[in-house]
């Protein structure tokens, strides 16, 4: 029996961690020839810790180097987001809900991608389609991940399939979706006790267009006060990150899930932000009402301009 690691992206969010846990379990049920191990490529954020603790789910193994290992990637398919050693690993599958990235494999693989709001939506559908039993605990963390990634089903990335899977999972879980979603999101919103670097990097994606590389972090808050009080410190750290990695832009989206708007702070070329988002930045900030999704509302527009 060979070991296969199921792993999400660096700076993992709840969807990335839960997708690894749930898909490793699913694969273990339908394919007992291999040992499927849920893994993570970084430390858990407070929201993910809350979800796993609430349902007594073990934290996935930290995989620091995938060289020579068999792996399945979930919730990402870009080299800038993979665990170290992925280029020397054997990638067997990818399950994702993002744009197509730049990962190459030496042999054909199973690549399952859908335009939905959460990778956990896809994996929940696998369970139901193949009639693999779901415990209340597994259904609960899948539901939490869907509500997290879709911002309680309010993000523009939310699809009808996300809503259907959330409802089907909730037949097992039995919670008020809005209340449960707010409980999950509130666990992530505080930045108290975190360094500026930790705030920016806790949900950070490195992205590429041709030879140009940039990075976007995102935090979700229920009010702006805590982040605004640290604006100067965070802006300074964005510039440090930009210089250290040679980014064209380093961005932090501070997204208010109640107001349904984003204050976007950045270091780099203001003209790119202006052209991409249609807003005149002031002192490294653009206010974006109605913007909640990095994936569908910010990244595609920046890609078009670069």
C-alpha positions in Angstrom: 0.0 0.0 0.0 1.5 3.3 -1.1 1.1 6.7 0.7 -0.7 9.4 -1.1 -0.7 12.9 0.4 -3.8 15.1 -0.2 -2.7 18.7 0.2 -3.9 22.3 -0.3 -2.0 25.5 -0.9 0.5 27.4 1.1 -1.1 29.8 3.7 -4.1 27.5 3.9 -7.6 28.6 4.5 -10.5 26.6 5.8 -11.5 25.3 2.4 -8.0 24.1 1.6 -7.6 22.2 4.9 -11.1 20.7 4.9 -10.9 19.7 1.2 -7.7 17.8 2.1 -9.3 16.1 5.1 -12.5 15.2 3.3 -11.0 14.1 0.0 -8.4 11.9 1.7 -11.2 10.2 3.6 -13.3 9.9 0.4 -10.4 8.4 -1.6 -9.7 6.0 1.3 -13.2 4.6 1.1 -13.4 4.2 -2.7 -9.8 3.0 -3.2 -8.4 0.9 -0.5 -5.2 0.0 -2.4 -3.5 3.2 -1.2 -3.2 5.1 2.1 -4.6 8.6 1.6 -3.2 11.1 4.1 -4.6 14.6 4.6 -1.7 17.1 4.7 -1.2 20.8 5.0 1.4 23.2 3.5 1.3 25.7 6.4 -0.1 26.7 9.7 -3.8 26.9 10.4 -5.6 30.2 10.7 -7.9 30.9 13.7 -11.0 30.1 11.7 -9.8 26.7 10.6 -8.6 25.9 14.2 -12.0 26.8 15.5 -13.8 24.5 13.0 -11.5 21.5 13.6 -11.6 22.0 17.4 -15.4 22.3 17.4 -15.8 18.9 15.7 -12.7 17.1 17.2 -11.1 16.6 13.8 -7.3 16.0 13.9 -5.1 18.6 12.3 -3.6 17.3 9.0 0.1 16.4 9.0 2.4 19.3 8.0 4.2 18.3 4.8 7.2 20.6 4.4 8.6 18.9 1.3 6.7 16.8 -1.3 9.8 15.7 -3.2 9.5 12.1 -4.3 6.0 11.7 -2.8 2.7 10.9 -4.5 0.3 13.8 -4.0 -3.2 15.1 -4.8 -3.6 18.8 -5.0 -6.8 20.4 -3.7 -8.0 24.0 -3.9 -5.0 25.2 -6.1 -3.2 24.6 -9.3 -0.6 27.3 -9.6 3.1 26.7 -8.8 3.3 29.9 -6.7 0.9 28.3 -4.2 2.3 24.7 -4.0 4.2 23.1 -1.2 8.0 22.9 -1.6 9.1 19.9 -3.7 5.9 19.7 -5.8 8.0 19.9 -9.0 9.8 16.7 -7.9 6.6 15.0 -6.7 4.2 12.7 -8.6 0.9 14.6 -8.9 -1.9 12.1 -9.3 -4.9 14.4 -9.3 -6.0 18.0 -8.9 -9.4 19.1 -7.5 -10.0 22.8 -7.6 -12.3 25.7 -8.2 -9.9 28.4 -9.4 -8.6 29.5 -12.8 -6.3 27.2 -14.7 -2.7 27.8 -13.5 0.8 26.8 -14.6 1.3 23.4 -13.1 2.7 20.8 -15.6 2.8 17.0 -15.1 4.8 14.3 -16.9 1.8 12.1 -17.4 -2.0 12.5 -17.8 -3.9 13.0 -14.5 -7.4 13.4 -13.3 -8.1 17.1 -13.2 -11.5 18.1 -11.8 -12.2 21.8 -11.7 -15.6 23.6 -11.5 -16.7 27.2 -11.4 -18.1 27.0 -7.9 -17.4 29.0 -4.7 -15.6 26.3 -2.8 -13.6 23.1 -3.4 -15.5 21.6 -0.5 -18.6 21.9 -2.6 -17.1 19.7 -5.3 -16.0 17.1 -2.7 -19.4 17.1 -1.0 -20.9 16.3 -4.4 -18.5 13.4 -4.7 -19.7 12.0 -1.4 -23.4 12.3 -2.4 -22.9 11.1 -6.0 -21.0 8.0 -5.0 -23.2 7.4 -1.9 -20.2 7.5 0.5 -21.6 7.9 4.0 -21.0 11.2 5.7 -20.6 11.5 9.5 -22.1 14.5 11.1 -18.6 15.8 11.9 -17.4 15.5 8.3 -20.6 17.1 7.0 -20.2 19.9 9.5 -16.6 20.8 8.4 -17.6 20.6 4.7 -20.5 22.9 5.4 -18.2 25.3 7.4 -15.7 25.4 4.5 -18.4 26.2 2.0 -19.9 29.0 4.1 -16.4 30.3 4.7 -15.2 30.4 1.1 -18.6 31.8 -0.2 -18.8 34.3 2.7 -22.0 32.7 3.9 -23.3 32.2 0.3 -23.1 36.0 -0.4 -19.9 36.1 -2.4 -20.2 36.7 -6.2 -18.4 33.3 -6.6 -21.4 31.5 -5.0 -23.0 29.1 -7.5 -26.3 27.3 -7.4 -24.3 24.1 -6.7 -22.8 25.7 -3.5 -26.3 26.4 -2.3 -27.6 22.9 -3.1 -24.6 21.2 -1.4 -24.9 23.5 1.6 -28.6 22.5 2.0 -27.8 18.8 1.5 -25.1 18.9 4.1 -27.3 20.8 6.5 -29.9 18.0 6.3 -27.2 16.1 8.2 -25.8 18.9 10.4 -29.1 20.8 11.3 -28.0 24.4 11.9 -29.2 27.8 11.0 -26.9 28.5 8.0 -26.5 32.3 8.6 -25.8 31.9 12.4 -23.4 29.0 11.8 -21.7 31.0 9.0 -21.3 34.0 11.3 -19.9 31.8 14.0 -17.3 30.4 11.6 -16.4 33.8 10.1 -16.1 35.6 13.4 -13.4 33.2 14.5 -11.3 34.5 11.6 -12.0 38.2 11.8 -9.8 39.3 14.7 -6.2 40.3 14.0 -5.4 40.9 17.7 -1.9 39.6 18.6 -0.8 39.0 15.0 2.2 40.7 13.4 1.6 42.7 10.3 3.3 40.0 8.3 1.0 37.3 9.8 -2.1 39.4 9.0 -1.1 39.8 5.3 0.2 36.3 4.8 -2.5 34.3 6.6 -4.6 34.1 3.4 -2.1 35.1 0.7 -1.9 34.1 -2.9 1.0 34.6 -5.2 -0.1 35.0 -8.8 1.5 35.4 -12.2 0.9 36.9 -15.6 3.7 36.1 -18.0 6.9 37.2 -16.3 5.1 39.5 -13.9 4.4 38.2 -10.3 2.2 39.8 -7.7 0.6 38.8 -4.4 -2.8 39.4 -2.8 -3.7 38.8 0.8 -7.2 39.0 2.1 -8.7 39.3 5.6 -12.4 39.3 6.3 -13.7 41.5 9.1 -17.0 42.4 10.7 -15.8 46.0 11.2 -12.8 47.9 9.9 -11.7 49.5 13.1 -9.0 47.0 14.1 -7.4 46.9 10.7 -7.6 50.7 10.1 -5.8 51.3 13.5 -2.9 49.3 12.0 -3.1 50.7 8.5 0.4 52.4 8.5 2.1 49.2 9.9 0.3 47.0 7.3 1.1 49.3 4.4 4.8 49.3 5.4 4.8 45.5 5.5 3.1 45.3 2.1 6.1 47.3 0.8 8.5 45.0 2.5 6.8 41.9 1.0 6.8 43.6 -2.5 10.6 44.3 -2.3 11.5 40.9 -0.8 9.7 38.9 -3.5 10.2 41.2 -6.4 6.4 41.6 -6.9 4.9 44.2 -9.2 2.2 44.7 -6.6 1.6 43.5 -3.0 -2.1 43.8 -2.0 -4.2 43.4 1.1 -7.9 43.2 0.7 -9.7 44.1 4.0 -13.2 42.8 3.3 -16.1 43.7 5.5 -18.6 40.8 5.3 -21.4 42.9 6.9 -21.0 46.0 4.8 -20.1 43.8 1.7 -17.2 46.1 0.7 -13.4 46.0 0.6 -10.7 48.5 1.5 -7.9 47.5 -0.8 -4.4 48.5 0.4 -1.4 48.1 -1.9 2.3 48.7 -2.5 3.3 49.1 -6.1 2.0 50.7 -9.3 -1.1 52.7 -8.6 -1.9 53.0 -12.3 -2.5 49.2 -12.5 -5.0 49.5 -9.6 -6.7 52.4 -11.3 -7.0 50.7 -14.7 -8.0 47.4 -13.3 -10.5 48.4 -10.7 -11.7 51.7 -12.0 -10.9 53.6 -8.8 -8.5 56.4 -8.3 -6.3 55.2 -5.4 -5.6 57.6 -2.5 -2.5 57.1 -0.4 -2.3 53.4 -1.4 -5.9 52.6 -0.9 -8.9 52.0 -3.1 -12.4 51.6 -1.6 -14.5 49.0 -3.4 -18.1 48.8 -2.5 -19.7 45.4 -3.4 -16.3 43.7 -3.8 -15.9 40.6 -1.7 -14.2 38.0 -3.9 -10.5 38.1 -4.7 -10.9 35.2 -7.2 -13.7 36.7 -9.3 -13.7 40.4 -8.7 -10.1 41.4 -8.3 -7.7 38.9 -9.8 -9.3 38.7 -13.3 -9.2 42.5 -13.6 -5.6 42.8 -12.6 -4.7 39.9 -15.0 -6.4 41.8 -17.9 -4.3 44.9 -17.2 -0.9 43.3 -16.7 
